[in-house]
């Protein structure tokens, strides 16, 4: 068989493409690294636009270097002028200038955008400056397909107390909808109790609730990044928002259950993104 005949024997189809716009985690558990691992595990091609470089491991963030806004904009131009992007996930945006550059770069995108408002690392280190919160709320939140805050992030965006009950979480989700998000996923990982409740809030529809037992492990670094990027991967594949959320929720729960099979670092270790592939 000739080389030409061999090439023709394969069917070539376009692979879904996701772009992550986020910060780099040098420890590999969250941020850009977690997003790209998630995309790969779920059969989606991942590209990246780096907004910040963190010196980070499983114990702490020791330094943050913000990428200049013009370089962030140049990355957006380079990627979107060449790749047929199907969905975008946005994570760490630490400066107002970066938020404005991302908002301008995505203004004409017209496809799914998942915004994970990363504010504090698992170690407790703050990743979003206080003056950037209003820019995120006013410049970027309006028009995104899905906003995925945990309960403290939702409270910060609304300048309110952290929701303590499911009813309060639904109320805050609706308040975030009123700020312009297409849908809001209120993540319950920071709530108390033996069950974690995630609530997908959409206008004119009852909340879509998924629950999971709280898993006894400290290896949960990057859970928020992983969930939001898994949802973006599902949307890139053409799933509905509800389908993408359900698939991402199941993937994350399996990654957390398998996290203790890894031995990475001495602090809050990562979830196991490749649990279905590695023996």
Order of alpha helices (4+ residues) and beta strands (2+ residues): alpha-beta-alpha-beta-beta-alpha-beta-alpha-beta-alpha-beta-alpha-alpha-beta-beta-beta-alpha-alpha
